[in-house]
C-alpha cells in the first residue's frame, strides 16, 4: 500500500479522485485513514492510499501523467468563517417564512 502527502487545500474527495480516479473511493480513504470524509486536511499530512473496487485507472493515470493535483477544499479560515445568514440554499430557508409551500 502506498502513501500520499496532502497539499494545501486538498480534501479527501480531491485525493480520492486524483489518486484513484473516483470519488466513490472517498469512503475507503476515510476508513483506511480513520478520518471523516469531510475532515479538513492539514498540508503535509501523510495518508494511506486504500485498495478499492471503484478505481478508475484511466482518470487516475491522467493525473499521474500530467503531474496535476486537485485542491478544491476550504482553508480552515474559510470553513470557520462561513456566514450562515448569507448562505443560500435549503439550509437557510424556513418553511412559511422564506420558503412558502402552496
Phi, psi and omega in degrees: 000137181260169179238160175220144179264129180291137173258169182304133176073014177274139174253170178296325176296320177301310182296319179300313181293315182294315187270331183241355177078011182205129176288347177298339180277357182303322179291325175298319177299314182299314180295314182300326184254007179053048179225168176278150177299329183263005181299138175280121185269138178279132176303139180094346180295140180262124179242148176278135176276118184280161169276143182206154176273355184261012184292135174248100185295330180298313181289314179300320179296324178301312181294323178292315180297316184277353181056041179255149177238150176258132179213085184249002184289159177283151171284164177301319180299314180298315182297321182283342185245026175289124180271102184295334178293330182264352181285151182249159178122179185299332180295338181252012180259149176235124181299132181088351181241285179262351179229108185261125176264126181243000000 
